[in-house]
Each structure stands twice: as structure tokens, then as C-alpha cells.
């Protein structure tokens, strides 16, 4: 198909003069290609130049006569008749001869020739195609209506009245069409066509879809052409696959499609699936992708994904040797990084285990920074193999694993690390590491949420999975929620925490409160009321659960109606106040305007039910409005801290507290409002439980917190330190 690309380029650019120039050259050629002719003529037929080209199309006839394949020759002539506008004697003779040979025993042959215009020969455009439609008119046969009525089944027809009656899927009741209208709107469908089977026997098609999903999608692509995932869903959901089963069915089908050698899967979600002309082995597809010479990281991603999806290809010795050679070529390069080398060795280990294992052991001996290495490895399964290599080759693997526990961000890696550290020799060290997580939940929010889910399982034997540990982690979860709500980038984590608390009719709070003391439950309720993500209904439910365990707590709810004015004040520095003002200004004047544009842009994409961009834009609008209201309400309760508000006699807001724990370690904390809190600088919110534990204490006084005993050694003024 040497000319096809040039023809399609001219058609796409609507370059009719350029197209005709190539067409003239093409028609004088001596190497006929029936498939190329059909592709070119079909593209012209669906373009703006079709009408003008009708005067030129029959110049193809000399080259057409050289075609040897009868089926291709018939297809080309049919398209020539579709496009032609000359109604020449030569075309009339060719069409008549072809149709007589095709239906010489048809008793209605002369009637059909008359109906398609070949009797008087004045106008016979699309004569072959229209003749085929007339021959398809049999009761029970199927057609497709191109003007929106969908698939139709022929109920009756009359050559006397020149009329056909059909039942359509998208129109109620029988519909009658004249043959003239039928020629313009109906396309014959064979009994095995996807649309014919979907309309005529949907139950059988549903059974086929569940038993052979790949075969069904092959049929769709063969009969309807390239289709995106969204297109396939539109053709099948509810019509063949029940909507409630769609996601599960598509996930199963999608996994099988990746391994099919006849279907070309798209690289991007918006691109279509395509049916190849013939089977294409996975090895060839893979080699073609590698011919683009992507970088080392891209090669690692591609090779790993290929070996994961198609391990059976390693039975092909030639392919296996070729892939092994490619990996060794990369390993021989001097400029590759340590993490790249490690990943290449892991891949090589799947091909040549003995050789690669020795090289991995050698690389592990030279490895000194496990944190940097695992962060540079992007593929989770290779990250786990790196951890397994550490476990196997490093004597200080426990120390490394403890360091990495808060670094890795994949649950599969956390599971592995915790499992390995849960042995008798390392369990206490693991518990101490997790204690630091409990004391500082906001430092590692994802890790905290993950570990809370692990220990809340009744079968868990992990550290802090006892009643007291669960209680302490639940309290930490509420502290974390209060902190994350003020940071829009943690929206997904907030949703996850809310889901944990509210799921199964508040199952987790219900269990926690059953095993908590009255003081602990009071703390839970206090923290919950500070979390803006909980609705009034949620707070009432939590209070009700608490009252079931301790009926005396019913007074707390009544006291809520008379709030403490002092607790309602939000203390802040001038800088913290200005920061919130700036944030409110940013939301109101910049982000809200940008979001409005995003909504309009997404709306313009159409199909709002399947429009992910539109849904995301609406969700962002809700978040912005919620944040704006919350910050505005808080700003009205804010009070700017001054030097006169700070007392050196006792711990209060604005105090810089120096204290000593039971081991003799000296600690220093600054107590400010929630807007100024910064754990990295040891600036804590005056509303926090830690601050409340030392509130009102004087120098020399002791207090307890989280099982440790502290002594206050000095109290300074924040404004003095600031100077």
C-alpha cells in the first residue's frame, strides 16, 4: 500500500487538486492492490471531496480489470458505483453484467435491476450496494438504520408497493420504509453480525460474553471497527452485560485482552482497541517497541511488564537469549546508576539465575544507602526483591528495615517489612519504632492510617493490637484527621479516615468505646467535635455510642449547648492570621475563578455521565467552597496573640516550655495556635493534648503524658525568643 498514506494525507487536508494529481498517477500504474483501492475509495466516500470525485472515479477501471481476486474486484466495483456521478454506459454495462452473474437464478432479477436504475440507465449510483440490500430483504433478516433507529429486523416487504416493514430496537412499533428511503438509510447485517446477535438473541450473546469475552470483543472490532474502552462499554453495558456486573466483567476481559495476539491494545485510555489483520506474537510486538530505543528506565519498565504478563514467552529460546543479551548490554554501560544496575540484575535473574545471583550479592556488598536506592526503584515488585536481597545479604538488615519502614509507600512493602521485623529478636525494636509513629501521627499520615487498619483486625498479633494499643491509635487517628483537614493535599487521606470511622455503622468506634475508660472516651468526643469532616449527625451517633458504655456522659452533650468562650477563641500570631487571610483571598479570587473555567471546559467535552474531568471539577468546587467557609468561620473567632497575653508564671499560649523526660533528655516546645503549628520546628497547637497536659503548670512541676513523666525546667516568652 505505497500510495495509501499519501492519499489519506490529501483527504485529511481536503487537498483535492493534490489528491487528483496522485490519483492520475495511481490509475496508470501496473501493480493493482485491491485492499489499497478499497481503503482509498472508502476514505474518499466519507470525505467532503466525494461529490467532485464522482467524475473521476471510473478512471480506475483499467487498473481494476487487472485484479485477480474476485471478492476484492467486487468490493472495488461496488465502491466505484457508490461514488460515480457520470452514469456512463460502460459503468452500466459492468454493473448489469456483474449483478446478472451474481443472481442469474433470481426470479426477481429484472425487478431489482429496475429498482436500482439499471433498466433505464439514467441514474444508478450505488446500484450494486442497493441490489444487495434488495436481495437481503427476507423475513427475519437484520439491517442497521444509519439515521438513529439502530438495528432492525425485517417483518415483511413488497416489491409491488416497493416497501419494507421492520421492527427497530430504538423505535416503538413497526416502521415502514419505501425502497428509496431504505437505499439511503439501511445497511444489511449478516446473521452473525454483532448488532444482529445483540438484537435478535441477546441471551446467547450474554452467555458468549461471559464464556469467551475476547471473542466477543474481536467480533465488535471486526464488525464495527476500532473502539475505545468507553465505546465498548456503551455497546455492551445493560444491553448485553448487566450494569451491576460490568466492572467485574470488564476487569476480567481487559486482563485477557492484554494477552490476545489479534487485538492491539491502546497505550492511552482515550485510544481505541484495534483488530489486527493476522495474529502477531507478543515477542514481535515487544521487539518493535524496543526498536524505538527508549532509555534505560523505560527499558526496565517495559521488560518487567512484559515478563510479568507473558512469562510463557521465555520458552522461546531465541527470544530469551536475545533479551538476556539486551540486559547485559545495558549492564556493560559505565554511566548507569546503582539503582538501574540493581533492577537490571533482578530482571536478568529471571533469565539466568546463577549468573545474576552472584552479581546481585556483589552489588549488595557495595550498597551503603538503602533509603536512596529503594526510592529510585519505581516498580514495587522490584522494590520488594531489593528488600529480600537486603534480608539475605546484610547482617544489619533489622536496622535497615526499621529505617525503611516509614520510607516505603507501598502496602505490599510495609507488609513484608513488618512481617520480617515481627520475629522474636526484633519485635521489641519494631514496637519502639511504632511508638514514635503513635506519638507523632502527623509526621507519617499514610503509614499511620495503614498500620491502624492492620491492628484493628481482631486476628492481628502485631504490636499495639491489644485493647490499650487500639485505643491509643484511635485517639491518634482523630488527632491526625483534625490536622489533615486543614491541608487540601491530604483530601484522599481524610476520606479514608472518615470511611474507617463510619463504615459498618460505626463498627470501629463502637468496639473502641467498649474497651475504653470514661476519660479516654471524653477525649475521643472532644477530638471528634474538632473535626469538621464529621457531620452533626455523626457527632450525635458517637455521643450515643459513648452513652451506651457510660450513661453519665449524657451531660457532655447538654454542655455542648453552652460552649466555653475561652475554648472558642483561636489564638494566632500576626503571621498566622495573615496566612489564613491570604489563603481565603487566594480561594475567592484565583482558585474559584480557575475552577469555574475548568467546569465549563469539562462541560464542553459532552456526555456528563462519563465525563471524569467534569466530575473532578465539581468535586474541586465543593472542596474550595467547604474550605472557604471553614476558614472564614475560624477567622471570625481568631485573636492575635500579643506579648501582653503571654505569662511567664505558668504554661499558656505563647509559652516556650523547656522540660526533661524520665530518661534525662531535654526537650523544648513552643505553644501557639493551630495555624502556626509546625511539628518539624517543635511548635505545637495550644489545643493539642500535649499542650493541654502542661497547661497551667509552673517551673518545677511534673506531668505525665503517653506513659512518660516530664518536669518543667524553664518557661520563656515566644516574643522574647522571636527577637
N, C-alpha and C positions, 0 to 999 in steps of 0.2 A: 504493500500500500504506500508507494512512494509519493503519490500526489495528494493523498488524503489530508495530511497536515496542512498543506498549502491551501487546499480548498476550504477547509474548516476555518482557517485564519481569515480568508477573504469574506466568508459568510458571517463570521463573528463581527467583523468590522464593517459589514454591509458595503463592501467594496465590489460592486457589480462589474465595473469595467475590468478590474484586475481579475475577477473570477472568470469572465468571458475569455480573457487572454489565455489563462491556463486551460480553460475548457476546450478551446480550439486546438491547442497543442495536444491535449489528452485524447481527443477524438481521433486524431491522426496517428495515434500510437499503434503498436503492433503486438502488445502484450496485454490482452484483456484479463481483468481481475474482477470477477463477478461480485465478490464481497465488497470490494472497494467501490464499485459502481453503485451498489445498493446503499452503502454508507453515505456517499456523496449526494445521491438523488434524494434520499430520505432527509438529509440535513437541509437541502435546498427547499424541499416541500414544506418544511416547518419554519422557513425564514421569510423575511419581507420581500426577497427578490423572486419568490416563486412565480408570481404572475408574469413578470417580464421574461423570466427564463423559459416560459412555456413556448416561446417562439424558437428557442434554440435547442431544446432538449433532444429532438429527433436526429440531430447531427451525430448522436452516439450510435445510431443503428448499424453502420458498417462494422464498428468495433464489437457491438453486441452480438452480431452474427457469428463472431469467432468463438463465443463461449461454448464450451463442451458440456458443461453440467446443466442438464435440463431444468433442475429446480432453481438454480441461480439465474438461468436465462429467463425463466418465467417471472421470477421476482423482479428482475430489472425491467422487463417489458411492462409489467403491471405499474411500476413507478413512472415509466415514460408516459404511459397513458394517463396517469394521475396528473402529471404536470403539463402535458401538451395542451396548446390552445389553438393549433393550426387546423385540427380535424382534417388532416390530409388523407388522400386516397391510399397512400402507402401504409399509413398507420391503421386505417380502417381495414385494409386487406389483412394486415398482420394480426390485428385483434380478432377479426372474424375467423381466420384460419386457426388461430390458437384455441379459441373457445369451441369451435366445432370439433377439433381433435380432443379437447378436454372432455366434452359432453356429447359425443356423437350419438349416444343411445338415449339421450334425454328427450322424452316426448314433448317437453315444454321448451325445447331449444329455440325455436323461432320466436316464441313469445318473449323469451328472455332477451334475445338479440334485439327485438323491437324495443323493449323497455329500457335497454342500456344505450339506445341511439344508433345501433349498427345496422338498422334496417334502412332508414333514410339517410344516414351518414352525415347529418348536418351538425350534430353536436354529440360527441361520445366520450368526453373527458371522464376518466375513471371507469371506463367500460368494463375492464377485466375485474376490478375490485367490486363493482356493482353487480356483475354477473355472479360472482362468487357469493355475494350476500343473498341474491335470489335463490341460488342453489342450496343455501343453508336454511332456507325457510321451511322448517319441518317442525311439527308439534313436539314440544319438549326440548328443542334445541335452545341454546343460550346466546344472548348478544350483550354488548355493552353500549350504553347510551352515553355519548360523549358530552351531552349538554346538561348532565347532572342527575339523571334519573337512576343511574347505577346499572347493575346487572338486571337483565330481563329474561324471562322465559316465554317462548313463543306459545301462545294459546291457540291461535288459528290464523289463516291467511287466505287471500283470494286473488288470483290473477285476473279475474273478471273485474272486480272492484279496484284492483291494484292497491290492496290494503293489507296490513298485518296487525293483529291484536296481540298484546303482550301483558304480562304481569311483571312490574318492576319492584325492586327492593326499596326504593326511596319514594314511591308514589302509591297512594291507596287506590285500589280498584284497577280493573283492566283499562288499558290505554290503546287506542287505535291510531296507527300512523299510515299515511299514504306512502307508497313506494318512493315517491320523490323525496319526502322528508326522511324516510328510512335511509336512503342513499347518503344523506348528509350527516346523519347522527348515529347510525348503528354500525357496530363492528362485530363480526361473527366471532364466537368463542367456541373452541372445541370442548368436548365433554370433560377433558382432564384439566382444562384451564383453571387457575386458582379462583377466579371470580365465579366461574360456573360451579365449581365444587362448593364454594362458600355459600352461594345462594341456593343451590339445588340439594346439597346434602351436608349441612353444617355439622351434624353429629359425627359423621365419618371423618370430616376434616379435623374436628377437635381430637378425635382418637388418634389420627395420624400425627397431629401436632405434639401430642404427649408422648407417643411412642418413637417418632422419628422427627424431632424438631429441626434438624439440619436439612433433611429432605424437603420439609415444608418451606423453609426459607430459600432453599435452592429454587423451588417452584415459583415463589414470589419474585425472585430476582430474574428468573428466566422469562416469566410471563409479563412482568410489569417494569423490568429494567432496574437500574441501581436505586437502592433505597437506604435512607438513614435509619438509625435505630428508632427515631421518632416516627418516621413513616411506617415502619414495620408495626410499631405499636398501634398506630391508627388503623392499620388494615386488620389487626388481629384482636385487639382488646375488646371484650364484650361480644364481638361478632363471632369469634372462634374460641378464644381463651377468656373465661370469666374474669372480670376486673379484680376480684379478690385474690385470684391465683396468678395474676400477671407478673408481679415482681419475682416470685419464686421460679416461675416458668422461664422468664427471660434470663435470669442468672444462670440457670441450668443450660439453656440454649446458647447463651453467649460463651460459656466455657467450652462447649463443643464446637462452636463456630471457629474459635481460635485455632483449632486443630484440623479443620477441614481444608483440604488441599485444592478444592474447586472454588471456594469462596474467598475473595480478597477482603480482609477486614480493614476498616479505616484506622488511620493513625489518630485522627481527631474525632470528637463526638459528633460534630456537625457534618462530617464527611460521610458518604454513602458506602454501604457494602456493595460489592460488585461480583458478578459471576464470571469466572474465567472461562475461556473457550475450552480449555482442557486442564486436567489435573496438573498441579505444579508442586513437586516435592518440597517439603519445608527446607531442606538443605539448600536448594537452589534459591528460594526466596531469601534465605538468610545470607547467602553469599552475595546476592545482588545488593542487599542493604549494606554489607561491609565494603562493597566496591566504592561507595561514596567517601571512603577513608575518613570516618569520624574520629574524633580524638580518643585518647586512652580511656577517659572516664565514660564516654559514650560506648566504646567497645565493651568495657566491663559490664555496663548496664545491659547491652544487647546480648552478649554471650550468656550472662547469668539468666536473663529472662528466657532465652532460647532453650538452654539446658533444663530449666525448670519446667517449661511447657512441653518440650519434646525430647525427653530422655531416651526414647527409643531410637533416635537418630544416631546415637553412639554405637549402635550395632553395625552401622556403615563404616567399615574400617578406613576407607579412603577419606571420608569426611572427618572422622575422628583424628586421623594423622594430620590432616590439613589444619584443623582447629588447634591442635596441640602445637603445631609449628607457628601459628599466628601468635599464640600466647608467649612462646619462647622468644619470638622476635621482639615483642614488647618488653619482656624481662631483660633483654640484652641492651636496651637503650639506657644510656647513662643519666638522662635527665628526669627519669620517672621518680615520683615521690615515694616515701616509705609506705604510706597507706595504699597507694596504687600497686606497689610491688606485692604487698601482702594480699590484696584482693586477687591479683593475677595468679598468685600461688595457690590460693584457695580454689580457683577455677581449674587450674592445672591439676590439682589433686583429684578432681573428678575424672580426669583423663589418664593421668599417670601417677597413681597414689604413692608408690615407693619413692620415686624421684622427688616429687613435690614435698612430701612429708619432711624429708631431710632439710630441704631449703627453708621450709616454714620454721623448723626448730632453730636453724641458724639465724633467721631474721628475728625470731623472738628473743634470742640471746642479746641482740643488738638494740632491742626496743627499750626505751627508757621513759617514754611519756605515753602511757596508755590512754589518758584522757584525750589528748590531742589526736591520737590515732583513731580512736573509735568515733570521734566527732567528724573526722574526714571521710570515714567509710559511710556511704549513703544507703547501702542495701541492708535491711535488718537481718536477713539470714546470714550475710557475711559478717555483720557485727557480732552475731552470736557465735559464729565459728572463730572469730578473733578472741572472744571471751573463753571459749573452750580451749583454745591454744594457750591462753594465759594460765588457765587451770591446770593444764597438762605440763607446762614447761617452767613456770615461775614458782620459786619456793615461797615468795611473799604474796602469793595470789590472794590471800584473805585481805591483806592491806589494800591491794589494788582494787578488789571487788567492792570493798567498803567505800573507797574513794569514788568509784564509778556509779554507785547505787543512785546517787542524786544527779548524776550527769546524763545517763541514758534516758531517752524519752519514748522508747517503745515498750509496751507492756510485756511483750514476749521476752525482752532482755531483762526487765525487772523481775519477772517470774523466775528466770534462770538464776540471776544473782541471789535473790532471796532464798531460793531452794538450796543453792550451794552453801550459803552462809548460815543455814539453819542447823548445821551439824553441831554435835556436842562441843567441839573445840572453838567454834566461832559464834555460837548463839548469843553469848553474853555481849560480845563486841557488836553484833547486829542490833541487839536491844539498845545499847548505848547510842548507836548511830540513829536509830529510830526515835530515841528520846529527844535528840536535838531537833528532829522533824516535828515532834509533838510540841516542843517549846517554841518553835518558830515556824508555824504553819504557812505564813505568808511568804516565806523565802522560797519554798518549792511547792507551789499550789497543785500542780499536776500530780506530783509524787504523793502529796498528802491525800488527795482525792482517791488516787489509785489504791493506796495502802488502806485507807478507811474501808473501801469496798472489799478488800481481802479479809480484814479481820472481822467484819460484820457478819461474815458467813459463819453459821453455827458450828460447822465442822472444822473451822480453822484452828490450827495449833501454833500459829505464829506468835511472836512477841506482841503483847498488848491485846491479844484476842480474848483475855479474861474479862470479867464484868467491869473491873475498875479501868482497864485499858480502853475498853469500848466507850465508857463514859467520858474519859478524858479526851479521846479522839473526836467524839461527837461535839463536845464543847469547842474543841479546836476547829471543827468544821464550820460551826456557826461564826466563830471569830473570823475565819477565812472568808466566809460569804460576805460578811459586813465589809471587809477590806476590798474584795474583788468588785463589789457592786459599784465602787467609785472609779473603776478603771474599765472603760469601754472595750479595751483589747481582750478582756477576760470574759466576754459575753458567753462563750460556749461553756466555760468552766462554771459560771453562775447557773446556767441552765442545768448542767449536770448535777450540781449540788441540790438545787430545788427538786429535780426529779428524784434524787435519792431520798430526800426527806418526805416528799409527798406520795411516793409510789406505794401501791398496795395498801391504800387507806392509812397512810402514816405508820406503816409497819415498823420502821426503824425507830422513830421517836417513841412509839408505844413500847417497844422492847427495852429501850434505854431507860425510860422513866420507871419501868417496873423494877429495875435493879439500882436506882439512884436514891441518894438521900434527899431530904427536903431542901437542903441548902444547894445541892447540885441542880435540882430541878428549878429552883428560883433563878439560878444563873442562866440555865438554858432559856427560860422565858424572857429574862432581861435581854439576852443577846438576840433572841428571835425578834423582839419588838424593834430592835435597831436595824434589822434587815429589811430594806424597802421592797425586796422581791416577794416577801410574804404578803398575801392579801389579809384584810381584816378577818375574813373567814378562816384562813389558815391559822392566824394567831388565836382565834377563839377555839379552834379544834385543839391546838396544842395546850391551851389552858384547860380544856375539858379533860384531856388525857392526864394532865398533871393532877387534876382534882380527883380523878378516879383513884389515883395512888395515895394522894394526901388531900383529903377533903378540906383541910384547913386552908389550903391555897386559894380557895374561892375568894378570899378577901383581896388577893392581889388584883383580881380583875376589877373589883369595885374601886380599888385605889387608883386604877388607871384613869378613872374619870376625873381625878383631881391631881394632875401632873405636878411634879416638883419644879418650880420655876428655875431653880438653880441648875437642875439637870437639863432643862430645856435649852439653856444657853450653850452656844457653840463657840468656844474660845478659839481665837486665831490671831496670828501675827499680822502685821500690815501686809507683809509679802504674801501670806496665805490668802488673805482677803482679796488682794489684787489678782492673785492667780485664779480664784474662782470667778471673779468679775470678768476676767479675760476669757475664761472658758465659756461663760454664758454669752459673751459678746461674739465669740467665735461660732458657737452653735447658731445663734439667732441671725447673724448677718452673712456668714460664709457657708457653713455646712448645710443649713436648711435650704439655702438657695441652690447649692450644688445638688442636693438630694432631689429637689423639685425637677431639675433638669434631667437627672438620672431616671426619674419616674416617667417623664414624657418621652425620653429616648427609648426606654424599655417598652412603653406602651405602643410605640410605633412599630415594634417588631411583630405585633399581632399575636393571636392565639394566647390570650392571657392565662388560660388554664394550664398551659405547658410552658409558660414564659418564666424561666428561672430568674432572669435579670429583673423582671418586673416584681416578682415576689421578694427578691433580695432588697430592691429599692424601697418597697413598702415596709419591710422589716426594719431597715435602717431609719426610715422616717419615724417609726414607733419608738425606736431606741433614742433618737435625738429628742423627741418630744418628752419622753419619760425622764431623760437626763436633765433637760432644761427645767422641767417642773420641780424635780428633786433639788437641784442646785439653787433655784430661785427661792424655794421654801426654806432651805437651810440658810441662805444668805440673810433672810429676814430675821433669823434667830441668832445671827453671829454677833459677837462682841470682840472688838480688837483689844488685845492684851497690851497693857502699858506697864511701865516699871513700877508704878504705884500698886498694881494688882498683885505683885509678887511679894510673898512674905518669906523671910529667912528663918522665921521661928519654927515653922513646920512645913512638911512637904505639901505642895499645892501646885496648881497650874503655873507654869513659868519657872519651876524649880529645876536646878541641875543637881541630881542626887548622886552622891558617892556612897557606895556600900561595899560590904565584904561578905562573901558567902561562907559556907561552913568549911570549905577547903582552904580558905585564906585568900582566894582570888579577889582582886579589887575590880569593881565594876562601876561604870559611870553612865547615867541615863538622864536625858532631858525630857521633861514632861510639857508637851504643848497640845494644841488642839488637833483634831483628826485630819485637818487639811495640811498640817505641817509635818505630820508623822513621816519618818524616814528610817526604817529599821537598819539600813546599812550604816547610818550615822548615829545609831542608838537614840534616835528621837522617837519617843512613843506617845501615843494618844493618851490624853488625860482620862479618856473614857474607858481605856483598856483595863482588863482585870489586873494586870501587873501594876499599873499606876494606882488603881483603887486599893491594892493591897498595902501600899505605903502611904496613902493619903493621910494627912494629919499627923504623921509620925515626926518625931524630933530627933536631933542628933543623939546617938547612943541607944536609941530604941531598936528593938528587934522585931522582925515579922517573918512569917512563913509564906512560901509560895511554891507550888508544884513539888512539895516534898522536901524543899531545901530551906535552910534558915539563913536569914540575911540580917546584917547590922548596919544601920545608917551611920556613916562616919563624918559626912560633911554635907551641907546644903548651900548651894550657890544660887545667885540670881541669873537667869538666862540673859538678861540685858547686859549684865556685867561681863559675862563670858563673850557676848557678841562684840563688845568693844575691843 
